[in-house]
Amino acid sequence: MSERPIDALDKAKGKKVFIKLKTGEEITGILKALDLHLNLWIDDADIMKNNENKIKMGTILIRGDTIVYASPVQI
């Protein structure tokens, strides 16, 4: 059985992820949890819009329907 795309994010729990939102904002942080709607719980989140100042947000919840793409970050 082949893996689903959401399985790649599921394996990234506890690791750094990069998320692009429909608003143009880019978020990086540690993925703590997710569901089938792609709602994401992110710790140590940093938000940046238009490559401007990075804002430290701490823990955030991102609603899945606002996400363009999400990817584990390779360090």
MODELLER restraints for C-alpha pairs under 7 A, 6 or more apart:
rsr = mdl.restraints
at = mdl.atoms
rsr.add(forms.Gaussian(group=physical.xy_distance, feature=features.Distance(at['CA:9:A'], at['CA:71:A']), mean=6.89, stdev=0.5))
rsr.add(forms.Gaussian(group=physical.xy_distance, feature=features.Distance(at['CA:9:A'], at['CA:72:A']), mean=6.55, stdev=0.5))
rsr.add(forms.Gaussian(group=physical.xy_distance, feature=features.Distance(at['CA:12:A'], at['CA:31:A']), mean=6.85, stdev=0.5))
rsr.add(forms.Gaussian(group=physical.xy_distance, feature=features.Distance(at['CA:12:A'], at['CA:72:A']), mean=6.01, stdev=0.5))
rsr.add(forms.Gaussian(group=physical.xy_distance, feature=features.Distance(at['CA:13:A'], at['CA:31:A']), mean=5.04, stdev=0.5))
rsr.add(forms.Gaussian(group=physical.xy_distance, feature=features.Distance(at['CA:13:A'], at['CA:32:A']), mean=5.41, stdev=0.5))
rsr.add(forms.Gaussian(group=physical.xy_distance, feature=features.Distance(at['CA:13:A'], at['CA:33:A']), mean=6.44, stdev=0.5))
rsr.add(forms.Gaussian(group=physical.xy_distance, feature=features.Distance(at['CA:14:A'], at['CA:30:A']), mean=5.83, stdev=0.5))
rsr.add(forms.Gaussian(group=physical.xy_distance, feature=features.Distance(at['CA:14:A'], at['CA:31:A']), mean=5.44, stdev=0.5))
rsr.add(forms.Gaussian(group=physical.xy_distance, feature=features.Distance(at['CA:14:A'], at['CA:32:A']), mean=5.63, stdev=0.5))
rsr.add(forms.Gaussian(group=physical.xy_distance, feature=features.Distance(at['CA:15:A'], at['CA:30:A']), mean=5.22, stdev=0.5))
rsr.add(forms.Gaussian(group=physical.xy_distance, feature=features.Distance(at['CA:15:A'], at['CA:31:A']), mean=5.91, stdev=0.5))
rsr.add(forms.Gaussian(group=physical.xy_distance, feature=features.Distance(at['CA:16:A'], at['CA:28:A']), mean=6.86, stdev=0.5))
rsr.add(forms.Gaussian(group=physical.xy_distance, feature=features.Distance(at['CA:16:A'], at['CA:29:A']), mean=5.27, stdev=0.5))
rsr.add(forms.Gaussian(group=physical.xy_distance, feature=features.Distance(at['CA:16:A'], at['CA:30:A']), mean=4.41, stdev=0.5))
rsr.add(forms.Gaussian(group=physical.xy_distance, feature=features.Distance(at['CA:16:A'], at['CA:31:A']), mean=6.27, stdev=0.5))
rsr.add(forms.Gaussian(group=physical.xy_distance, feature=features.Distance(at['CA:16:A'], at['CA:72:A']), mean=6.15, stdev=0.5))
rsr.add(forms.Gaussian(group=physical.xy_distance, feature=features.Distance(at['CA:16:A'], at['CA:73:A']), mean=5.55, stdev=0.5))
rsr.add(forms.Gaussian(group=physical.xy_distance, feature=features.Distance(at['CA:17:A'], at['CA:28:A']), mean=5.61, stdev=0.5))
rsr.add(forms.Gaussian(group=physical.xy_distance, feature=features.Distance(at['CA:17:A'], at['CA:29:A']), mean=5.69, stdev=0.5))
rsr.add(forms.Gaussian(group=physical.xy_distance, feature=features.Distance(at['CA:17:A'], at['CA:30:A']), mean=6.13, stdev=0.5))
rsr.add(forms.Gaussian(group=physical.xy_distance, feature=features.Distance(at['CA:17:A'], at['CA:31:A']), mean=6.31, stdev=0.5))
rsr.add(forms.Gaussian(group=physical.xy_distance, feature=features.Distance(at['CA:17:A'], at['CA:70:A']), mean=6.96, stdev=0.5))
rsr.add(forms.Gaussian(group=physical.xy_distance, feature=features.Distance(at['CA:17:A'], at['CA:71:A']), mean=5.55, stdev=0.5))
rsr.add(forms.Gaussian(group=physical.xy_distance, feature=features.Distance(at['CA:17:A'], at['CA:72:A']), mean=4.28, stdev=0.5))
rsr.add(forms.Gaussian(group=physical.xy_distance, feature=features.Distance(at['CA:17:A'], at['CA:73:A']), mean=5.06, stdev=0.5))
rsr.add(forms.Gaussian(group=physical.xy_distance, feature=features.Distance(at['CA:18:A'], at['CA:27:A']), mean=5.80, stdev=0.5))
rsr.add(forms.Gaussian(group=physical.xy_distance, feature=features.Distance(at['CA:18:A'], at['CA:28:A']), mean=4.62, stdev=0.5))
rsr.add(forms.Gaussian(group=physical.xy_distance, feature=features.Distance(at['CA:18:A'], at['CA:70:A']), mean=5.67, stdev=0.5))
rsr.add(forms.Gaussian(group=physical.xy_distance, feature=features.Distance(at['CA:18:A'], at['CA:71:A']), mean=5.30, stdev=0.5))
rsr.add(forms.Gaussian(group=physical.xy_distance, feature=features.Distance(at['CA:18:A'], at['CA:72:A']), mean=6.26, stdev=0.5))
rsr.add(forms.Gaussian(group=physical.xy_distance, feature=features.Distance(at['CA:18:A'], at['CA:73:A']), mean=6.30, stdev=0.5))
rsr.add(forms.Gaussian(group=physical.xy_distance, feature=features.Distance(at['CA:19:A'], at['CA:26:A']), mean=5.68, stdev=0.5))
rsr.add(forms.Gaussian(group=physical.xy_distance, feature=features.Distance(at['CA:19:A'], at['CA:27:A']), mean=5.02, stdev=0.5))
rsr.add(forms.Gaussian(group=physical.xy_distance, feature=features.Distance(at['CA:19:A'], at['CA:28:A']), mean=6.31, stdev=0.5))
rsr.add(forms.Gaussian(group=physical.xy_distance, feature=features.Distance(at['CA:19:A'], at['CA:69:A']), mean=5.88, stdev=0.5))
rsr.add(forms.Gaussian(group=physical.xy_distance, feature=features.Distance(at['CA:19:A'], at['CA:70:A']), mean=4.31, stdev=0.5))
rsr.add(forms.Gaussian(group=physical.xy_distance, feature=features.Distance(at['CA:19:A'], at['CA:71:A']), mean=6.49, stdev=0.5))
rsr.add(forms.Gaussian(group=physical.xy_distance, feature=features.Distance(at['CA:20:A'], at['CA:26:A']), mean=4.63, stdev=0.5))
rsr.add(forms.Gaussian(group=physical.xy_distance, feature=features.Distance(at['CA:20:A'], at['CA:27:A']), mean=6.44, stdev=0.5))
rsr.add(forms.Gaussian(group=physical.xy_distance, feature=features.Distance(at['CA:20:A'], at['CA:67:A']), mean=6.08, stdev=0.5))
rsr.add(forms.Gaussian(group=physical.xy_distance, feature=features.Distance(at['CA:20:A'], at['CA:68:A']), mean=5.53, stdev=0.5))
rsr.add(forms.Gaussian(group=physical.xy_distance, feature=features.Distance(at['CA:20:A'], at['CA:69:A']), mean=5.46, stdev=0.5))
rsr.add(forms.Gaussian(group=physical.xy_distance, feature=features.Distance(at['CA:20:A'], at['CA:70:A']), mean=6.43, stdev=0.5))
rsr.add(forms.Gaussian(group=physical.xy_distance, feature=features.Distance(at['CA:21:A'], at['CA:66:A']), mean=5.64, stdev=0.5))
rsr.add(forms.Gaussian(group=physical.xy_distance, feature=features.Distance(at['CA:21:A'], at['CA:67:A']), mean=4.49, stdev=0.5))
rsr.add(forms.Gaussian(group=physical.xy_distance, feature=features.Distance(at['CA:21:A'], at['CA:68:A']), mean=5.24, stdev=0.5))
rsr.add(forms.Gaussian(group=physical.xy_distance, feature=features.Distance(at['CA:22:A'], at['CA:66:A']), mean=5.63, stdev=0.5))
rsr.add(forms.Gaussian(group=physical.xy_distance, feature=features.Distance(at['CA:22:A'], at['CA:67:A']), mean=5.98, stdev=0.5))
rsr.add(forms.Gaussian(group=physical.xy_distance, feature=features.Distance(at['CA:22:A'], at['CA:68:A']), mean=5.67, stdev=0.5))
rsr.add(forms.Gaussian(group=physical.xy_distance, feature=features.Distance(at['CA:24:A'], at['CA:49:A']), mean=6.18, stdev=0.5))
rsr.add(forms.Gaussian(group=physical.xy_distance, feature=features.Distance(at['CA:25:A'], at['CA:47:A']), mean=6.60, stdev=0.5))
rsr.add(forms.Gaussian(group=physical.xy_distance, feature=features.Distance(at['CA:25:A'], at['CA:48:A']), mean=5.63, stdev=0.5))
rsr.add(forms.Gaussian(group=physical.xy_distance, feature=features.Distance(at['CA:25:A'], at['CA:49:A']), mean=4.43, stdev=0.5))
rsr.add(forms.Gaussian(group=physical.xy_distance, feature=features.Distance(at['CA:26:A'], at['CA:47:A']), mean=5.70, stdev=0.5))
rsr.add(forms.Gaussian(group=physical.xy_distance, feature=features.Distance(at['CA:26:A'], at['CA:48:A']), mean=5.22, stdev=0.5))
rsr.add(forms.Gaussian(group=physical.xy_distance, feature=features.Distance(at['CA:26:A'], at['CA:49:A']), mean=6.20, stdev=0.5))
rsr.add(forms.Gaussian(group=physical.xy_distance, feature=features.Distance(at['CA:27:A'], at['CA:45:A']), mean=6.53, stdev=0.5))
rsr.add(forms.Gaussian(group=physical.xy_distance, feature=features.Distance(at['CA:27:A'], at['CA:46:A']), mean=5.55, stdev=0.5))
rsr.add(forms.Gaussian(group=physical.xy_distance, feature=features.Distance(at['CA:27:A'], at['CA:47:A']), mean=4.57, stdev=0.5))
rsr.add(forms.Gaussian(group=physical.xy_distance, feature=features.Distance(at['CA:27:A'], at['CA:48:A']), mean=6.47, stdev=0.5))
rsr.add(forms.Gaussian(group=physical.xy_distance, feature=features.Distance(at['CA:28:A'], at['CA:45:A']), mean=5.60, stdev=0.5))
rsr.add(forms.Gaussian(group=physical.xy_distance, feature=features.Distance(at['CA:28:A'], at['CA:46:A']), mean=5.38, stdev=0.5))
rsr.add(forms.Gaussian(group=physical.xy_distance, feature=features.Distance(at['CA:28:A'], at['CA:47:A']), mean=6.80, stdev=0.5))
rsr.add(forms.Gaussian(group=physical.xy_distance, feature=features.Distance(at['CA:29:A'], at['CA:42:A']), mean=5.78, stdev=0.5))
rsr.add(forms.Gaussian(group=physical.xy_distance, feature=features.Distance(at['CA:29:A'], at['CA:43:A']), mean=5.75, stdev=0.5))
rsr.add(forms.Gaussian(group=physical.xy_distance, feature=features.Distance(at['CA:29:A'], at['CA:44:A']), mean=5.21, stdev=0.5))
rsr.add(forms.Gaussian(group=physical.xy_distance, feature=features.Distance(at['CA:29:A'], at['CA:45:A']), mean=4.32, stdev=0.5))
rsr.add(forms.Gaussian(group=physical.xy_distance, feature=features.Distance(at['CA:29:A'], at['CA:46:A']), mean=6.35, stdev=0.5))
rsr.add(forms.Gaussian(group=physical.xy_distance, feature=features.Distance(at['CA:30:A'], at['CA:42:A']), mean=5.39, stdev=0.5))
rsr.add(forms.Gaussian(group=physical.xy_distance, feature=features.Distance(at['CA:30:A'], at['CA:43:A']), mean=5.02, stdev=0.5))
rsr.add(forms.Gaussian(group=physical.xy_distance, feature=features.Distance(at['CA:30:A'], at['CA:44:A']), mean=6.22, stdev=0.5))
rsr.add(forms.Gaussian(group=physical.xy_distance, feature=features.Distance(at['CA:31:A'], at['CA:41:A']), mean=6.13, stdev=0.5))
rsr.add(forms.Gaussian(group=physical.xy_distance, feature=features.Distance(at['CA:31:A'], at['CA:42:A']), mean=4.77, stdev=0.5))
rsr.add(forms.Gaussian(group=physical.xy_distance, feature=features.Distance(at['CA:31:A'], at['CA:43:A']), mean=6.53, stdev=0.5))
rsr.add(forms.Gaussian(group=physical.xy_distance, feature=features.Distance(at['CA:32:A'], at['CA:41:A']), mean=5.45, stdev=0.5))
rsr.add(forms.Gaussian(group=physical.xy_distance, feature=features.Distance(at['CA:32:A'], at['CA:42:A']), mean=5.73, stdev=0.5))
rsr.add(forms.Gaussian(group=physical.xy_distance, feature=features.Distance(at['CA:32:A'], at['CA:43:A']), mean=6.72, stdev=0.5))
rsr.add(forms.Gaussian(group=physical.xy_distance, feature=features.Distance(at['CA:33:A'], at['CA:40:A']), mean=5.97, stdev=0.5))
rsr.add(forms.Gaussian(group=physical.xy_distance, feature=features.Distance(at['CA:33:A'], at['CA:41:A']), mean=5.15, stdev=0.5))
rsr.add(forms.Gaussian(group=physical.xy_distance, feature=features.Distance(at['CA:34:A'], at['CA:40:A']), mean=4.62, stdev=0.5))
rsr.add(forms.Gaussian(group=physical.xy_distance, feature=features.Distance(at['CA:34:A'], at['CA:41:A']), mean=6.30, stdev=0.5))
rsr.add(forms.Gaussian(group=physical.xy_distance, feature=features.Distance(at['CA:37:A'], at['CA:64:A']), mean=5.56, stdev=0.5))
rsr.add(forms.Gaussian(group=physical.xy_distance, feature=features.Distance(at['CA:38:A'], at['CA:64:A']), mean=4.32, stdev=0.5))
rsr.add(forms.Gaussian(group=physical.xy_distance, feature=features.Distance(at['CA:39:A'], at['CA:62:A']), mean=5.56, stdev=0.5))
rsr.add(forms.Gaussian(group=physical.xy_distance, feature=features.Distance(at['CA:39:A'], at['CA:63:A']), mean=4.62, stdev=0.5))
rsr.add(forms.Gaussian(group=physical.xy_distance, feature=features.Distance(at['CA:39:A'], at['CA:64:A']), mean=4.19, stdev=0.5))
rsr.add(forms.Gaussian(group=physical.xy_distance, feature=features.Distance(at['CA:40:A'], at['CA:61:A']), mean=5.64, stdev=0.5))
rsr.add(forms.Gaussian(group=physical.xy_distance, feature=features.Distance(at['CA:40:A'], at['CA:62:A']), mean=5.09, stdev=0.5))
rsr.add(forms.Gaussian(group=physical.xy_distance, feature=features.Distance(at['CA:40:A'], at['CA:63:A']), mean=6.69, stdev=0.5))
rsr.add(forms.Gaussian(group=physical.xy_distance, feature=features.Distance(at['CA:40:A'], at['CA:64:A']), mean=6.87, stdev=0.5))
rsr.add(forms.Gaussian(group=physical.xy_distance, feature=features.Distance(at['CA:41:A'], at['CA:60:A']), mean=5.98, stdev=0.5))
rsr.add(forms.Gaussian(group=physical.xy_distance, feature=features.Distance(at['CA:41:A'], at['CA:61:A']), mean=4.58, stdev=0.5))
rsr.add(forms.Gaussian(group=physical.xy_distance, feature=features.Distance(at['CA:41:A'], at['CA:62:A']), mean=6.50, stdev=0.5))
rsr.add(forms.Gaussian(group=physical.xy_distance, feature=features.Distance(at['CA:42:A'], at['CA:59:A']), mean=5.64, stdev=0.5))
rsr.add(forms.Gaussian(group=physical.xy_distance, feature=features.Distance(at['CA:42:A'], at['CA:60:A']), mean=5.34, stdev=0.5))
rsr.add(forms.Gaussian(group=physical.xy_distance, feature=features.Distance(at['CA:42:A'], at['CA:61:A']), mean=6.23, stdev=0.5))
rsr.add(forms.Gaussian(group=physical.xy_distance, feature=features.Distance(at['CA:43:A'], at['CA:58:A']), mean=5.73, stdev=0.5))
rsr.add(forms.Gaussian(group=physical.xy_distance, feature=features.Distance(at['CA:43:A'], at['CA:59:A']), mean=4.27, stdev=0.5))
rsr.add(forms.Gaussian(group=physical.xy_distance, feature=features.Distance(at['CA:43:A'], at['CA:60:A']), mean=6.53, stdev=0.5))
rsr.add(forms.Gaussian(group=physical.xy_distance, feature=features.Distance(at['CA:44:A'], at['CA:57:A']), mean=6.83, stdev=0.5))
rsr.add(forms.Gaussian(group=physical.xy_distance, feature=features.Distance(at['CA:44:A'], at['CA:58:A']), mean=4.42, stdev=0.5))
rsr.add(forms.Gaussian(group=physical.xy_distance, feature=features.Distance(at['CA:44:A'], at['CA:59:A']), mean=5.84, stdev=0.5))
rsr.add(forms.Gaussian(group=physical.xy_distance, feature=features.Distance(at['CA:45:A'], at['CA:56:A']), mean=6.08, stdev=0.5))
rsr.add(forms.Gaussian(group=physical.xy_distance, feature=features.Distance(at['CA:45:A'], at['CA:57:A']), mean=5.26, stdev=0.5))
rsr.add(forms.Gaussian(group=physical.xy_distance, feature=features.Distance(at['CA:45:A'], at['CA:58:A']), mean=5.09, stdev=0.5))
rsr.add(forms.Gaussian(group=physical.xy_distance, feature=features.Distance(at['CA:45:A'], at['CA:59:A']), mean=6.15, stdev=0.5))
rsr.add(forms.Gaussian(group=physical.xy_distance, feature=features.Distance(at['CA:45:A'], at['CA:60:A']), mean=6.84, stdev=0.5))
rsr.add(forms.Gaussian(group=physical.xy_distance, feature=features.Distance(at['CA:46:A'], at['CA:54:A']), mean=6.22, stdev=0.5))
rsr.add(forms.Gaussian(group=physical.xy_distance, feature=features.Distance(at['CA:46:A'], at['CA:55:A']), mean=5.47, stdev=0.5))
rsr.add(forms.Gaussian(group=physical.xy_distance, feature=features.Distance(at['CA:46:A'], at['CA:56:A']), mean=4.55, stdev=0.5))
rsr.add(forms.Gaussian(group=physical.xy_distance, feature=features.Distance(at['CA:46:A'], at['CA:57:A']), mean=5.79, stdev=0.5))
rsr.add(forms.Gaussian(group=physical.xy_distance, feature=features.Distance(at['CA:47:A'], at['CA:54:A']), mean=5.61, stdev=0.5))
rsr.add(forms.Gaussian(group=physical.xy_distance, feature=features.Distance(at['CA:47:A'], at['CA:55:A']), mean=5.16, stdev=0.5))
rsr.add(forms.Gaussian(group=physical.xy_distance, feature=features.Distance(at['CA:47:A'], at['CA:56:A']), mean=6.55, stdev=0.5))
rsr.add(forms.Gaussian(group=physical.xy_distance, feature=features.Distance(at['CA:48:A'], at['CA:54:A']), mean=4.76, stdev=0.5))
rsr.add(forms.Gaussian(group=physical.xy_distance, feature=features.Distance(at['CA:48:A'], at['CA:55:A']), mean=6.43, stdev=0.5))
